[in-house]
Amino acid sequence: MIPAPITTPCIKVCIVDGESGLCLGCYRSLEEIAGWSRLAEDRRSSIMADLPGRRSRIDPAKLGPT
């Protein structure tokens, strides 16, 4: 049986903001990005639900237009 693909918020814009520690593309921390494939599906889902709210932790000037 082939395992199901792992859902990821990655959009291939891998730039980590030094102030917030979050990726400017997906809003995950380096720790979350590095361990993503090893996280349980429920933990990944929880992080995914939290990501939209993390945008406000990044200086809007670094993100460009919405």
mmJSON file of the N, C-alpha and C atoms, coordinates in Angstrom:
{"data_MODEL":{"atom_site":{
"group_PDB":["ATOM","ATOM","ATOM","ATOM","ATOM","ATOM","ATOM","ATOM","ATOM","ATOM","ATOM","ATOM","ATOM","ATOM","ATOM","ATOM","ATOM","ATOM","ATOM","ATOM","ATOM","ATOM","ATOM","ATOM","ATOM","ATOM","ATOM","ATOM","ATOM","ATOM","ATOM","ATOM","ATOM","ATOM","ATOM","ATOM","ATOM","ATOM","ATOM","ATOM","ATOM","ATOM","ATOM","ATOM","ATOM","ATOM","ATOM","ATOM","ATOM","ATOM","ATOM","ATOM","ATOM","ATOM","ATOM","ATOM","ATOM","ATOM","ATOM","ATOM","ATOM","ATOM","ATOM","ATOM","ATOM","ATOM","ATOM","ATOM","ATOM","ATOM","ATOM","ATOM","ATOM","ATOM","ATOM","ATOM","ATOM","ATOM","ATOM","ATOM","ATOM","ATOM","ATOM","ATOM","ATOM","ATOM","ATOM","ATOM","ATOM","ATOM","ATOM","ATOM","ATOM","ATOM","ATOM","ATOM","ATOM","ATOM","ATOM","ATOM","ATOM","ATOM","ATOM","ATOM","ATOM","ATOM","ATOM","ATOM","ATOM","ATOM","ATOM","ATOM","ATOM","ATOM","ATOM","ATOM","ATOM","ATOM","ATOM","ATOM","ATOM","ATOM","ATOM","ATOM","ATOM","ATOM","ATOM","ATOM","ATOM","ATOM","ATOM","ATOM","ATOM","ATOM","ATOM","ATOM","ATOM","ATOM","ATOM","ATOM","ATOM","ATOM","ATOM","ATOM","ATOM","ATOM","ATOM","ATOM","ATOM","ATOM","ATOM","ATOM","ATOM","ATOM","ATOM","ATOM","ATOM","ATOM","ATOM","ATOM","ATOM","ATOM","ATOM","ATOM","ATOM","ATOM","ATOM","ATOM","ATOM","ATOM","ATOM","ATOM","ATOM","ATOM","ATOM","ATOM","ATOM","ATOM","ATOM","ATOM","ATOM","ATOM","ATOM","ATOM","ATOM","ATOM","ATOM","ATOM","ATOM","ATOM","ATOM","ATOM","ATOM","ATOM","ATOM","ATOM","ATOM","ATOM"],
"id":[1,2,3,4,5,6,7,8,9,10,11,12,13,14,15,16,17,18,19,20,21,22,23,24,25,26,27,28,29,30,31,32,33,34,35,36,37,38,39,40,41,42,43,44,45,46,47,48,49,50,51,52,53,54,55,56,57,58,59,60,61,62,63,64,65,66,67,68,69,70,71,72,73,74,75,76,77,78,79,80,81,82,83,84,85,86,87,88,89,90,91,92,93,94,95,96,97,98,99,100,101,102,103,104,105,106,107,108,109,110,111,112,113,114,115,116,117,118,119,120,121,122,123,124,125,126,127,128,129,130,131,132,133,134,135,136,137,138,139,140,141,142,143,144,145,146,147,148,149,150,151,152,153,154,155,156,157,158,159,160,161,162,163,164,165,166,167,168,169,170,171,172,173,174,175,176,177,178,179,180,181,182,183,184,185,186,187,188,189,190,191,192,193,194,195,196,197,198],
"type_symbol":["N","C","C","N","C","C","N","C","C","N","C","C","N","C","C","N","C","C","N","C","C","N","C","C","N","C","C","N","C","C","N","C","C","N","C","C","N","C","C","N","C","C","N","C","C","N","C","C","N","C","C","N","C","C","N","C","C","N","C","C","N","C","C","N","C","C","N","C","C","N","C","C","N","C","C","N","C","C","N","C","C","N","C","C","N","C","C","N","C","C","N","C","C","N","C","C","N","C","C","N","C","C","N","C","C","N","C","C","N","C","C","N","C","C","N","C","C","N","C","C","N","C","C","N","C","C","N","C","C","N","C","C","N","C","C","N","C","C","N","C","C","N","C","C","N","C","C","N","C","C","N","C","C","N","C","C","N","C","C","N","C","C","N","C","C","N","C","C","N","C","C","N","C","C","N","C","C","N","C","C","N","C","C","N","C","C","N","C","C","N","C","C","N","C","C","N","C","C"],
"label_atom_id":["N","CA","C","N","CA","C","N","CA","C","N","CA","C","N","CA","C","N","CA","C","N","CA","C","N","CA","C","N","CA","C","N","CA","C","N","CA","C","N","CA","C","N","CA","C","N","CA","C","N","CA","C","N","CA","C","N","CA","C","N","CA","C","N","CA","C","N","CA","C","N","CA","C","N","CA","C","N","CA","C","N","CA","C","N","CA","C","N","CA","C","N","CA","C","N","CA","C","N","CA","C","N","CA","C","N","CA","C","N","CA","C","N","CA","C","N","CA","C","N","CA","C","N","CA","C","N","CA","C","N","CA","C","N","CA","C","N","CA","C","N","CA","C","N","CA","C","N","CA","C","N","CA","C","N","CA","C","N","CA","C","N","CA","C","N","CA","C","N","CA","C","N","CA","C","N","CA","C","N","CA","C","N","CA","C","N","CA","C","N","CA","C","N","CA","C","N","CA","C","N","CA","C","N","CA","C","N","CA","C","N","CA","C","N","CA","C","N","CA","C","N","CA","C","N","CA","C","N","CA","C"],
"label_alt_id":[null,null,null,null,null,null,null,null,null,null,null,null,null,null,null,null,null,null,null,null,null,null,null,null,null,null,null,null,null,null,null,null,null,null,null,null,null,null,null,null,null,null,null,null,null,null,null,null,null,null,null,null,null,null,null,null,null,null,null,null,null,null,null,null,null,null,null,null,null,null,null,null,null,null,null,null,null,null,null,null,null,null,null,null,null,null,null,null,null,null,null,null,null,null,null,null,null,null,null,null,null,null,null,null,null,null,null,null,null,null,null,null,null,null,null,null,null,null,null,null,null,null,null,null,null,null,null,null,null,null,null,null,null,null,null,null,null,null,null,null,null,null,null,null,null,null,null,null,null,null,null,null,null,null,null,null,null,null,null,null,null,null,null,null,null,null,null,null,null,null,null,null,null,null,null,null,null,null,null,null,null,null,null,null,null,null,null,null,null,null,null,null,null,null,null,null,null,null],
"label_comp_id":["MET","MET","MET","ILE","ILE","ILE","PRO","PRO","PRO","ALA","ALA","ALA","PRO","PRO","PRO","ILE","ILE","ILE","THR","THR","THR","THR","THR","THR","PRO","PRO","PRO","CYS","CYS","CYS","ILE","ILE","ILE","LYS","LYS","LYS","VAL","VAL","VAL","CYS","CYS","CYS","ILE","ILE","ILE","VAL","VAL","VAL","ASP","ASP","ASP","GLY","GLY","GLY","GLU","GLU","GLU","SER","SER","SER","GLY","GLY","GLY","LEU","LEU","LEU","CYS","CYS","CYS","LEU","LEU","LEU","GLY","GLY","GLY","CYS","CYS","CYS","TYR","TYR","TYR","ARG","ARG","ARG","SER","SER","SER","LEU","LEU","LEU","GLU","GLU","GLU","GLU","GLU","GLU","ILE","ILE","ILE","ALA","ALA","ALA","GLY","GLY","GLY","TRP","TRP","TRP","SER","SER","SER","ARG","ARG","ARG","LEU","LEU","LEU","ALA","ALA","ALA","GLU","GLU","GLU","ASP","ASP","ASP","ARG","ARG","ARG","ARG","ARG","ARG","SER","SER","SER","SER","SER","SER","ILE","ILE","ILE","MET","MET","MET","ALA","ALA","ALA","ASP","ASP","ASP","LEU","LEU","LEU","PRO","PRO","PRO","GLY","GLY","GLY","ARG","ARG","ARG","ARG","ARG","ARG","SER","SER","SER","ARG","ARG","ARG","ILE","ILE","ILE","ASP","ASP","ASP","PRO","PRO","PRO","ALA","ALA","ALA","LYS","LYS","LYS","LEU","LEU","LEU","GLY","GLY","GLY","PRO","PRO","PRO","THR","THR","THR"],
"label_asym_id":["A","A","A","A","A","A","A","A","A","A","A","A","A","A","A","A","A","A","A","A","A","A","A","A","A","A","A","A","A","A","A","A","A","A","A","A","A","A","A","A","A","A","A","A","A","A","A","A","A","A","A","A","A","A","A","A","A","A","A","A","A","A","A","A","A","A","A","A","A","A","A","A","A","A","A","A","A","A","A","A","A","A","A","A","A","A","A","A","A","A","A","A","A","A","A","A","A","A","A","A","A","A","A","A","A","A","A","A","A","A","A","A","A","A","A","A","A","A","A","A","A","A","A","A","A","A","A","A","A","A","A","A","A","A","A","A","A","A","A","A","A","A","A","A","A","A","A","A","A","A","A","A","A","A","A","A","A","A","A","A","A","A","A","A","A","A","A","A","A","A","A","A","A","A","A","A","A","A","A","A","A","A","A","A","A","A","A","A","A","A","A","A","A","A","A","A","A","A"],
"label_entity_id":["1","1","1","1","1","1","1","1","1","1","1","1","1","1","1","1","1","1","1","1","1","1","1","1","1","1","1","1","1","1","1","1","1","1","1","1","1","1","1","1","1","1","1","1","1","1","1","1","1","1","1","1","1","1","1","1","1","1","1","1","1","1","1","1","1","1","1","1","1","1","1","1","1","1","1","1","1","1","1","1","1","1","1","1","1","1","1","1","1","1","1","1","1","1","1","1","1","1","1","1","1","1","1","1","1","1","1","1","1","1","1","1","1","1","1","1","1","1","1","1","1","1","1","1","1","1","1","1","1","1","1","1","1","1","1","1","1","1","1","1","1","1","1","1","1","1","1","1","1","1","1","1","1","1","1","1","1","1","1","1","1","1","1","1","1","1","1","1","1","1","1","1","1","1","1","1","1","1","1","1","1","1","1","1","1","1","1","1","1","1","1","1","1","1","1","1","1","1"],
"label_seq_id":[1,1,1,2,2,2,3,3,3,4,4,4,5,5,5,6,6,6,7,7,7,8,8,8,9,9,9,10,10,10,11,11,11,12,12,12,13,13,13,14,14,14,15,15,15,16,16,16,17,17,17,18,18,18,19,19,19,20,20,20,21,21,21,22,22,22,23,23,23,24,24,24,25,25,25,26,26,26,27,27,27,28,28,28,29,29,29,30,30,30,31,31,31,32,32,32,33,33,33,34,34,34,35,35,35,36,36,36,37,37,37,38,38,38,39,39,39,40,40,40,41,41,41,42,42,42,43,43,43,44,44,44,45,45,45,46,46,46,47,47,47,48,48,48,49,49,49,50,50,50,51,51,51,52,52,52,53,53,53,54,54,54,55,55,55,56,56,56,57,57,57,58,58,58,59,59,59,60,60,60,61,61,61,62,62,62,63,63,63,64,64,64,65,65,65,66,66,66],
"pdbx_PDB_ins_code":[null,null,null,null,null,null,null,null,null,null,null,null,null,null,null,null,null,null,null,null,null,null,null,null,null,null,null,null,null,null,null,null,null,null,null,null,null,null,null,null,null,null,null,null,null,null,null,null,null,null,null,null,null,null,null,null,null,null,null,null,null,null,null,null,null,null,null,null,null,null,null,null,null,null,null,null,null,null,null,null,null,null,null,null,null,null,null,null,null,null,null,null,null,null,null,null,null,null,null,null,null,null,null,null,null,null,null,null,null,null,null,null,null,null,null,null,null,null,null,null,null,null,null,null,null,null,null,null,null,null,null,null,null,null,null,null,null,null,null,null,null,null,null,null,null,null,null,null,null,null,null,null,null,null,null,null,null,null,null,null,null,null,null,null,null,null,null,null,null,null,null,null,null,null,null,null,null,null,null,null,null,null,null,null,null,null,null,null,null,null,null,null,null,null,null,null,null,null],
"Cartn_x":[0.839,0.0,0.891,0.556,1.307,0.77,1.673,1.196,0.592,-0.378,-1.014,-0.006,-0.081,0.84,0.583,1.634,1.529,1.121,0.06,-0.387,0.631,0.959,1.923,1.489,1.778,1.448,2.559,3.618,4.773,4.369,4.8,4.564,5.9,6.959,8.303,8.854,8.465,9.05,9.679,10.902,11.544,12.493,11.927,12.691,12.201,13.1,12.709,12.951,11.921,11.982,12.718,13.777,14.585,13.841,12.955,12.222,11.205,10.371,9.307,9.757,10.78,11.213,10.318,9.452,8.514,8.906,8.585,8.801,7.838,8.342,7.492,6.532,6.767,5.884,4.758,5.078,4.058,3.745,4.53,4.337,4.659,5.376,5.813,7.173,7.493,8.814,9.786,11.075,12.081,11.917,11.597,11.396,10.232,9.144,7.986,8.316,9.025,9.389,10.277,11.28,12.234,11.575,10.604,9.988,8.659,8.248,6.905,6.544,7.404,7.079,6.991,7.554,7.521,6.365,5.673,4.559,3.343,2.558,1.296,0.34,-0.541,-1.482,-2.309,-2.73,-3.532,-2.718,-1.429,-0.564,-0.351,-0.126,0.003,-1.275,-2.424,-3.712,-3.871,-3.459,-3.536,-2.664,-1.461,-0.552,-1.136,-1.652,-2.241,-3.379,-4.186,-5.302,-4.8,-3.629,-3.057,-2.323,-1.917,-1.056,-1.629,-2.887,-3.386,-3.225,-3.374,-3.226,-1.793,-0.851,0.564,1.032,0.332,0.734,0.922,0.08,0.141,1.408,2.15,3.391,4.575,4.351,5.412,5.151,6.202,6.104,5.499,4.368,3.692,4.601,5.565,6.474,7.295,7.467,8.236,7.392,6.07,5.189,4.697,4.725,4.217,2.699,2.069,0.62,-0.135,-1.293,-2.111,-3.019],
"Cartn_y":[-1.174,0.0,1.247,2.208,3.458,4.414,5.006,5.939,7.195,7.763,8.994,10.135,11.047,12.193,13.051,13.674,14.53,15.93,16.445,17.8,18.776,19.807,20.8,22.19,23.201,24.571,25.216,24.481,25.034,25.548,26.789,27.362,27.64,27.036,27.143,28.569,29.315,30.632,30.469,29.977,29.594,30.691,31.685,32.786,32.941,32.788,32.88,34.297,34.883,36.214,36.124,36.897,36.854,37.305,38.268,38.783,37.785,37.246,36.346,34.887,34.555,33.168,32.327,32.986,32.274,32.405,31.381,31.421,32.427,33.28,34.277,33.643,32.414,31.741,30.971,30.203,29.32,29.629,30.507,30.931,29.859,28.805,27.815,28.214,27.696,27.903,26.911,27.17,26.235,24.847,24.81,23.526,22.758,23.462,22.816,22.333,23.159,22.779,21.532,21.54,20.426,19.113,19.18,17.963,17.613,18.355,18.215,16.771,16.076,14.71,13.725,14.079,13.183,13.493,14.601,14.963,14.092,13.858,13.133,14.008,13.373,14.105,15.117,14.763,15.706,16.933,16.755,17.895,18.783,18.171,18.962,19.749,19.121,19.798,20.976,20.803,21.87,23.057,22.772,23.833,24.525,23.752,24.329,25.289,24.934,25.792,27.085,27.036,28.192,29.151,28.678,29.459,30.809,30.911,32.225,33.316,32.98,33.936,34.368,33.607,33.931,35.063,35.297,36.352,37.676,37.953,39.234,39.375,38.299,38.353,38.815,38.987,39.383,40.818,41.635,43.008,43.0,43.672,43.648,44.099,44.949,45.403,44.247,43.184,42.03,41.075,41.233,40.293,40.772,42.044,42.549,42.675,42.915,43.11,41.84,42.018,40.864,40.405],
"Cartn_z":[0.0,0.0,0.0,-0.828,-0.916,0.146,0.952,1.981,1.342,2.026,1.549,1.599,0.635,0.675,1.911,2.389,3.568,3.13,3.711,3.43,3.992,3.22,3.663,3.208,4.004,3.6,2.774,2.491,1.783,0.404,0.109,-1.217,-1.918,-1.419,-1.996,-1.957,-0.931,-0.63,0.744,0.776,2.032,2.511,3.158,3.737,5.172,6.114,7.519,8.023,8.595,9.187,10.518,10.662,11.882,13.119,12.979,14.148,14.682,13.806,14.259,14.29,13.499,13.404,12.512,11.737,10.881,9.414,8.639,7.2,6.582,5.686,5.036,4.037,3.655,2.711,3.368,4.4,4.994,6.456,7.072,8.473,9.508,9.096,10.074,10.631,11.817,12.408,11.777,11.936,11.415,12.034,13.308,13.992,13.361,13.078,12.458,11.05,10.291,8.923,8.944,9.797,9.86,10.278,11.171,11.683,11.06,10.03,9.467,9.119,8.448,8.012,9.172,10.318,11.479,12.433,12.205,13.081,12.797,13.832,13.654,12.85,12.108,11.252,12.044,13.263,14.048,14.459,14.71,15.047,13.825,12.657,11.435,11.168,11.364,11.152,12.101,13.342,14.338,13.932,13.486,13.036,11.814,10.858,9.647,10.009,10.986,11.396,12.026,12.641,13.33,12.383,11.23,10.335,9.899,9.49,9.058,10.123,11.366,12.453,12.697,12.222,12.424,11.511,10.415,9.475,10.197,11.179,11.897,12.737,12.939,13.708,12.872,11.566,10.645,10.182,10.158,9.673,8.269,8.067,6.763,5.604,5.873,4.821,4.239,5.006,4.542,3.692,3.75,3.084,1.721,1.458,0.203,0.254,-0.905,-0.93,-0.55,0.027,0.439,-0.681],
"occupancy":[1.0,1.0,1.0,1.0,1.0,1.0,1.0,1.0,1.0,1.0,1.0,1.0,1.0,1.0,1.0,1.0,1.0,1.0,1.0,1.0,1.0,1.0,1.0,1.0,1.0,1.0,1.0,1.0,1.0,1.0,1.0,1.0,1.0,1.0,1.0,1.0,1.0,1.0,1.0,1.0,1.0,1.0,1.0,1.0,1.0,1.0,1.0,1.0,1.0,1.0,1.0,1.0,1.0,1.0,1.0,1.0,1.0,1.0,1.0,1.0,1.0,1.0,1.0,1.0,1.0,1.0,1.0,1.0,1.0,1.0,1.0,1.0,1.0,1.0,1.0,1.0,1.0,1.0,1.0,1.0,1.0,1.0,1.0,1.0,1.0,1.0,1.0,1.0,1.0,1.0,1.0,1.0,1.0,1.0,1.0,1.0,1.0,1.0,1.0,1.0,1.0,1.0,1.0,1.0,1.0,1.0,1.0,1.0,1.0,1.0,1.0,1.0,1.0,1.0,1.0,1.0,1.0,1.0,1.0,1.0,1.0,1.0,1.0,1.0,1.0,1.0,1.0,1.0,1.0,1.0,1.0,1.0,1.0,1.0,1.0,1.0,1.0,1.0,1.0,1.0,1.0,1.0,1.0,1.0,1.0,1.0,1.0,1.0,1.0,1.0,1.0,1.0,1.0,1.0,1.0,1.0,1.0,1.0,1.0,1.0,1.0,1.0,1.0,1.0,1.0,1.0,1.0,1.0,1.0,1.0,1.0,1.0,1.0,1.0,1.0,1.0,1.0,1.0,1.0,1.0,1.0,1.0,1.0,1.0,1.0,1.0,1.0,1.0,1.0,1.0,1.0,1.0,1.0,1.0,1.0,1.0,1.0,1.0],
"B_iso_or_equiv":[0.0,0.0,0.0,0.0,0.0,0.0,0.0,0.0,0.0,0.0,0.0,0.0,0.0,0.0,0.0,0.0,0.0,0.0,0.0,0.0,0.0,0.0,0.0,0.0,0.0,0.0,0.0,0.0,0.0,0.0,0.0,0.0,0.0,0.0,0.0,0.0,0.0,0.0,0.0,0.0,0.0,0.0,0.0,0.0,0.0,0.0,0.0,0.0,0.0,0.0,0.0,0.0,0.0,0.0,0.0,0.0,0.0,0.0,0.0,0.0,0.0,0.0,0.0,0.0,0.0,0.0,0.0,0.0,0.0,0.0,0.0,0.0,0.0,0.0,0.0,0.0,0.0,0.0,0.0,0.0,0.0,0.0,0.0,0.0,0.0,0.0,0.0,0.0,0.0,0.0,0.0,0.0,0.0,0.0,0.0,0.0,0.0,0.0,0.0,0.0,0.0,0.0,0.0,0.0,0.0,0.0,0.0,0.0,0.0,0.0,0.0,0.0,0.0,0.0,0.0,0.0,0.0,0.0,0.0,0.0,0.0,0.0,0.0,0.0,0.0,0.0,0.0,0.0,0.0,0.0,0.0,0.0,0.0,0.0,0.0,0.0,0.0,0.0,0.0,0.0,0.0,0.0,0.0,0.0,0.0,0.0,0.0,0.0,0.0,0.0,0.0,0.0,0.0,0.0,0.0,0.0,0.0,0.0,0.0,0.0,0.0,0.0,0.0,0.0,0.0,0.0,0.0,0.0,0.0,0.0,0.0,0.0,0.0,0.0,0.0,0.0,0.0,0.0,0.0,0.0,0.0,0.0,0.0,0.0,0.0,0.0,0.0,0.0,0.0,0.0,0.0,0.0,0.0,0.0,0.0,0.0,0.0,0.0],
"pdbx_formal_charge":[null,null,null,null,null,null,null,null,null,null,null,null,null,null,null,null,null,null,null,null,null,null,null,null,null,null,null,null,null,null,null,null,null,null,null,null,null,null,null,null,null,null,null,null,null,null,null,null,null,null,null,null,null,null,null,null,null,null,null,null,null,null,null,null,null,null,null,null,null,null,null,null,null,null,null,null,null,null,null,null,null,null,null,null,null,null,null,null,null,null,null,null,null,null,null,null,null,null,null,null,null,null,null,null,null,null,null,null,null,null,null,null,null,null,null,null,null,null,null,null,null,null,null,null,null,null,null,null,null,null,null,null,null,null,null,null,null,null,null,null,null,null,null,null,null,null,null,null,null,null,null,null,null,null,null,null,null,null,null,null,null,null,null,null,null,null,null,null,null,null,null,null,null,null,null,null,null,null,null,null,null,null,null,null,null,null,null,null,null,null,null,null,null,null,null,null,null,null],
"auth_seq_id":[1,1,1,2,2,2,3,3,3,4,4,4,5,5,5,6,6,6,7,7,7,8,8,8,9,9,9,10,10,10,11,11,11,12,12,12,13,13,13,14,14,14,15,15,15,16,16,16,17,17,17,18,18,18,19,19,19,20,20,20,21,21,21,22,22,22,23,23,23,24,24,24,25,25,25,26,26,26,27,27,27,28,28,28,29,29,29,30,30,30,31,31,31,32,32,32,33,33,33,34,34,34,35,35,35,36,36,36,37,37,37,38,38,38,39,39,39,40,40,40,41,41,41,42,42,42,43,43,43,44,44,44,45,45,45,46,46,46,47,47,47,48,48,48,49,49,49,50,50,50,51,51,51,52,52,52,53,53,53,54,54,54,55,55,55,56,56,56,57,57,57,58,58,58,59,59,59,60,60,60,61,61,61,62,62,62,63,63,63,64,64,64,65,65,65,66,66,66],
"auth_comp_id":["MET","MET","MET","ILE","ILE","ILE","PRO","PRO","PRO","ALA","ALA","ALA","PRO","PRO","PRO","ILE","ILE","ILE","THR","THR","THR","THR","THR","THR","PRO","PRO","PRO","CYS","CYS","CYS","ILE","ILE","ILE","LYS","LYS","LYS","VAL","VAL","VAL","CYS","CYS","CYS","ILE","ILE","ILE","VAL","VAL","VAL","ASP","ASP","ASP","GLY","GLY","GLY","GLU","GLU","GLU","SER","SER","SER","GLY","GLY","GLY","LEU","LEU","LEU","CYS","CYS","CYS","LEU","LEU","LEU","GLY","GLY","GLY","CYS","CYS","CYS","TYR","TYR","TYR","ARG","ARG","ARG","SER","SER","SER","LEU","LEU","LEU","GLU","GLU","GLU","GLU","GLU","GLU","ILE","ILE","ILE","ALA","ALA","ALA","GLY","GLY","GLY","TRP","TRP","TRP","SER","SER","SER","ARG","ARG","ARG","LEU","LEU","LEU","ALA","ALA","ALA","GLU","GLU","GLU","ASP","ASP","ASP","ARG","ARG","ARG","ARG","ARG","ARG","SER","SER","SER","SER","SER","SER","ILE","ILE","ILE","MET","MET","MET","ALA","ALA","ALA","ASP","ASP","ASP","LEU","LEU","LEU","PRO","PRO","PRO","GLY","GLY","GLY","ARG","ARG","ARG","ARG","ARG","ARG","SER","SER","SER","ARG","ARG","ARG","ILE","ILE","ILE","ASP","ASP","ASP","PRO","PRO","PRO","ALA","ALA","ALA","LYS","LYS","LYS","LEU","LEU","LEU","GLY","GLY","GLY","PRO","PRO","PRO","THR","THR","THR"],
"auth_asym_id":["A","A","A","A","A","A","A","A","A","A","A","A","A","A","A","A","A","A","A","A","A","A","A","A","A","A","A","A","A","A","A","A","A","A","A","A","A","A","A","A","A","A","A","A","A","A","A","A","A","A","A","A","A","A","A","A","A","A","A","A","A","A","A","A","A","A","A","A","A","A","A","A","A","A","A","A","A","A","A","A","A","A","A","A","A","A","A","A","A","A","A","A","A","A","A","A","A","A","A","A","A","A","A","A","A","A","A","A","A","A","A","A","A","A","A","A","A","A","A","A","A","A","A","A","A","A","A","A","A","A","A","A","A","A","A","A","A","A","A","A","A","A","A","A","A","A","A","A","A","A","A","A","A","A","A","A","A","A","A","A","A","A","A","A","A","A","A","A","A","A","A","A","A","A","A","A","A","A","A","A","A","A","A","A","A","A","A","A","A","A","A","A","A","A","A","A","A","A"],
"auth_atom_id":["N","CA","C","N","CA","C","N","CA","C","N","CA","C","N","CA","C","N","CA","C","N","CA","C","N","CA","C","N","CA","C","N","CA","C","N","CA","C","N","CA","C","N","CA","C","N","CA","C","N","CA","C","N","CA","C","N","CA","C","N","CA","C","N","CA","C","N","CA","C","N","CA","C","N","CA","C","N","CA","C","N","CA","C","N","CA","C","N","CA","C","N","CA","C","N","CA","C","N","CA","C","N","CA","C","N","CA","C","N","CA","C","N","CA","C","N","CA","C","N","CA","C","N","CA","C","N","CA","C","N","CA","C","N","CA","C","N","CA","C","N","CA","C","N","CA","C","N","CA","C","N","CA","C","N","CA","C","N","CA","C","N","CA","C","N","CA","C","N","CA","C","N","CA","C","N","CA","C","N","CA","C","N","CA","C","N","CA","C","N","CA","C","N","CA","C","N","CA","C","N","CA","C","N","CA","C","N","CA","C","N","CA","C","N","CA","C","N","CA","C","N","CA","C","N","CA","C","N","CA","C"],
"pdbx_PDB_model_num":[1,1,1,1,1,1,1,1,1,1,1,1,1,1,1,1,1,1,1,1,1,1,1,1,1,1,1,1,1,1,1,1,1,1,1,1,1,1,1,1,1,1,1,1,1,1,1,1,1,1,1,1,1,1,1,1,1,1,1,1,1,1,1,1,1,1,1,1,1,1,1,1,1,1,1,1,1,1,1,1,1,1,1,1,1,1,1,1,1,1,1,1,1,1,1,1,1,1,1,1,1,1,1,1,1,1,1,1,1,1,1,1,1,1,1,1,1,1,1,1,1,1,1,1,1,1,1,1,1,1,1,1,1,1,1,1,1,1,1,1,1,1,1,1,1,1,1,1,1,1,1,1,1,1,1,1,1,1,1,1,1,1,1,1,1,1,1,1,1,1,1,1,1,1,1,1,1,1,1,1,1,1,1,1,1,1,1,1,1,1,1,1,1,1,1,1,1,1]
}}}
